[in-house]
Each structure stands twice: as structure tokens, then as C-alpha cells.
């Protein structure tokens, strides 16, 4: 992965490089099964939570040991060591809402925003702490972090659902970054 990112940088010369486990990184580390396509991002083929009763048994991710996250942490360091003097190197992953939707299964997740909001908040607490753990790892290495929340888009959820289910958790991770690292990204 490092070799591909470095070669792409040297060929196209973008202003920066983002290393990221895609939207599925945290859900995969929490137990989702993925299918890898020839082209494109991996697909979640089996949610990591089959029942909300399993939430109590799930611990937030440890980015240094869980799933493929350690590989991405090694990659961001290697890319920085190779071209960090030439470009800004950053890190991104799915944010709490997107990670929760993929972990739960998007169909069930969106239905349960209405039917079981308290369970959705429990899942969001798990994914938020998982994102915070990843932020601590990445920012602790000296890299910026950006969450991606495409499933919290206004084309998928109403504004009041965003305010209830996405915004509080985004604010929590932003406040954490600012408090711990002195910046929001």
C-alpha cells in the first residue's frame, strides 16, 4: 500500500495524501465481514451486530490490534517517512454514524432510527469511542484526522435525525481532537 501511494504521489503530485481504511475500517475491526471487489471499496456482507444484545459484549476498537487498522497505521507512518517532506499526510475513516450504520446493517439501522432510537444511541456510543481511539492513535503519531460521514447526508436522513443521531457524536469527536491535540482536524 505504501508503494502504491508513494508512486501515485510521485506521478500526480497532489498537495496531500490521505491514508484510510475506507468507511469499513472501524466496522470491520468491530466484527463486520467484508467482501473485496476487484475495483472499488470493500463491501460489508455481514454486519458485526446481529442483535442489539451483543452491544454489551463489544469493546471499542483498539487501532493497534483490531482488524486491518494496524496495517493502516503502519502505512501512514511509512508514507510520511518517504514523502512527508513533500506533501501533507493525513488519515481518514468513517465517522461514528457511518460506522454504526455499517456495523448494524444499513437497512436495519435506518429503520431503527425511528423504531429503536435508544439502541441506535448505544451503537453510536460504541462507534464514537472507537473513532476516538483511532483519533488518539493517528493524532498521537502527529497526523491529522478527518471523519467521513456520507451516510449522515441530507439525501439519506432528515435534518432532525442528523441533529439527534449524527451531530452530537461529531461534536464529541471534534471536541476530543481540539482538547487533546489543540486542533479540530
C-alpha positions as CSV (number, residue, x, y, z in Angstrom):
1,X,0.0,0.0,0.0
2,X,2.8,2.4,0.8
3,X,4.5,1.7,-2.5
4,X,1.2,2.5,-4.4
5,X,0.6,5.7,-2.5
6,X,4.1,6.9,-3.0
7,X,4.2,6.1,-6.7
8,X,0.8,7.8,-7.2
9,X,2.1,10.9,-5.4
10,X,5.2,11.0,-7.5
11,X,3.3,10.6,-10.7
12,X,0.4,13.1,-10.0
13,X,1.9,15.4,-7.3
14,X,-1.2,16.1,-5.3
15,X,-1.0,18.5,-2.3
16,X,-1.5,15.7,0.1
17,X,-2.1,12.0,0.6
18,X,-4.8,10.5,2.8
19,X,-4.2,7.0,4.2
20,X,-7.5,5.5,5.2
21,X,-9.2,2.1,5.8
22,X,-12.2,3.4,4.0
23,X,-15.6,3.7,5.6
24,X,-15.5,0.0,6.5
25,X,-12.3,0.1,8.7
26,X,-13.9,0.5,12.0
27,X,-16.9,-1.7,11.3
28,X,-14.6,-4.5,10.1
29,X,-12.5,-4.1,13.3
30,X,-15.7,-4.5,15.3
31,X,-16.7,-7.7,13.5
32,X,-18.2,-7.0,10.1
33,X,-17.3,-9.4,7.4
34,X,-16.2,-7.7,4.2
35,X,-16.0,-8.8,0.5
36,X,-13.2,-7.3,-1.5
37,X,-14.0,-6.4,-5.1
38,X,-11.6,-6.2,-8.0
39,X,-12.4,-2.5,-8.3
40,X,-13.8,-0.2,-5.6
41,X,-14.1,-0.2,-1.8
42,X,-14.8,-3.4,0.2
43,X,-18.4,-4.2,0.8
44,X,-19.9,-5.2,4.2
45,X,-21.5,-8.6,3.6
46,X,-22.3,-9.4,7.2
47,X,-23.0,-6.8,9.9
48,X,-20.9,-7.1,13.1
49,X,-24.1,-6.8,15.3
50,X,-26.7,-9.4,14.6
51,X,-28.6,-8.3,17.7
52,X,-28.5,-5.2,19.9
53,X,-28.0,-7.6,22.8
54,X,-24.4,-8.0,21.5
55,X,-23.5,-4.4,22.2
56,X,-22.6,-5.1,25.8
57,X,-20.1,-7.7,24.6
58,X,-18.4,-5.3,22.2
59,X,-15.4,-3.2,23.2
60,X,-14.4,-0.1,21.3
61,X,-11.7,-0.9,18.7
62,X,-8.0,-0.9,19.6
63,X,-6.4,0.5,16.4
64,X,-3.1,-1.1,17.2
65,X,-4.6,-4.7,17.3
66,X,-8.0,-4.9,15.7
67,X,-8.9,-5.7,12.2
68,X,-6.8,-4.2,9.5
69,X,-6.3,-0.9,11.4
70,X,-2.7,-1.7,12.5
71,X,-1.8,-2.1,8.8
72,X,-3.1,1.4,8.0
73,X,-1.3,2.9,11.0
74,X,2.0,1.4,9.7
75,X,1.2,2.6,6.2
76,X,0.6,6.2,7.3
77,X,4.0,6.2,9.1
78,X,5.8,4.7,6.1
79,X,4.2,7.1,3.7
80,X,5.2,10.0,5.9
81,X,8.8,8.7,6.3
82,X,9.1,8.5,2.5
83,X,7.3,11.7,1.2
84,X,6.2,13.6,4.3
85,X,8.7,16.3,3.5
86,X,7.0,16.8,0.1
87,X,3.3,16.6,1.0
88,X,0.8,16.8,3.8
89,X,-0.1,13.3,5.0
90,X,-3.4,12.7,6.7
91,X,-5.8,10.0,7.8
92,X,-9.5,9.4,7.4
93,X,-12.1,6.9,8.3
94,X,-15.9,6.6,8.6
95,X,-17.3,8.7,11.4
96,X,-19.5,7.4,14.2
97,X,-22.8,7.5,12.3
98,X,-21.5,5.8,9.2
99,X,-19.6,3.2,11.2
100,X,-22.7,2.5,13.3
101,X,-24.8,2.0,10.2
102,X,-22.4,-0.4,8.6
103,X,-21.9,-2.3,11.9
104,X,-25.6,-2.7,12.4
105,X,-26.6,-3.2,8.7
106,X,-27.8,-0.1,6.9
107,X,-31.4,-1.2,6.3
108,X,-32.0,-2.1,10.0
109,X,-30.0,1.0,11.2
110,X,-32.1,3.5,9.2
111,X,-35.4,1.8,10.3
112,X,-34.3,1.7,13.9
113,X,-33.6,5.4,13.9
114,X,-37.4,5.5,14.3
115,X,-38.2,2.2,15.9
116,X,-35.3,1.8,18.5
117,X,-33.6,5.1,18.9
118,X,-32.2,4.2,22.3
119,X,-30.4,1.1,20.8
120,X,-29.0,3.3,18.0
121,X,-27.6,5.6,20.6
122,X,-25.9,2.6,22.2
123,X,-24.3,1.6,18.9
124,X,-23.3,5.2,18.3
125,X,-21.6,5.4,21.7
126,X,-19.5,2.3,20.8
127,X,-18.6,3.6,17.4
128,X,-17.8,7.1,18.7
129,X,-15.4,5.7,21.3
130,X,-13.9,3.5,18.5
131,X,-13.4,6.7,16.4
132,X,-11.8,8.5,19.4
133,X,-9.4,5.6,19.9
134,X,-8.4,5.8,16.2
135,X,-8.0,9.6,16.5
136,X,-5.8,9.2,19.5
137,X,-3.6,6.7,17.6
138,X,-3.4,8.8,14.4
139,X,-3.1,12.2,16.0
140,X,-0.7,10.8,18.6
141,X,1.6,9.9,15.7
142,X,1.4,13.5,14.5
143,X,-1.1,13.2,11.7
144,X,-4.4,15.0,11.1
145,X,-7.6,13.0,11.1
146,X,-10.8,13.6,9.1
147,X,-14.1,11.7,9.7
148,X,-16.2,10.9,6.7
149,X,-20.0,10.7,7.3
150,X,-21.7,10.1,3.9
151,X,-24.5,8.1,5.5
152,X,-25.4,11.1,7.6
153,X,-26.1,13.0,4.3
154,X,-29.3,15.1,3.9
155,X,-30.1,12.9,0.9
156,X,-30.4,9.9,3.3
157,X,-31.7,11.3,6.6
158,X,-33.8,14.3,7.7
159,X,-32.3,17.3,9.4
160,X,-33.8,16.4,12.8
161,X,-32.3,12.9,12.6
162,X,-28.9,14.5,11.8
163,X,-29.2,16.7,14.8
164,X,-30.2,13.8,17.0
165,X,-28.1,10.9,15.7
166,X,-25.1,12.4,14.0
167,X,-24.3,15.9,15.2
168,X,-23.8,15.1,18.9
169,X,-21.3,12.4,18.1
170,X,-19.4,14.5,15.5
171,X,-19.2,17.3,18.1
172,X,-17.9,14.8,20.7
173,X,-15.0,13.7,18.4
174,X,-14.3,17.2,17.3
175,X,-14.1,18.4,20.9
176,X,-11.9,15.5,21.8
177,X,-9.5,16.4,19.0
178,X,-9.4,20.0,20.0
179,X,-8.9,19.2,23.7
180,X,-6.2,16.6,23.2
181,X,-4.3,17.9,20.2
182,X,-5.2,21.6,20.1
183,X,-6.9,21.4,16.7
184,X,-10.1,20.1,15.2
185,X,-8.6,18.2,12.3
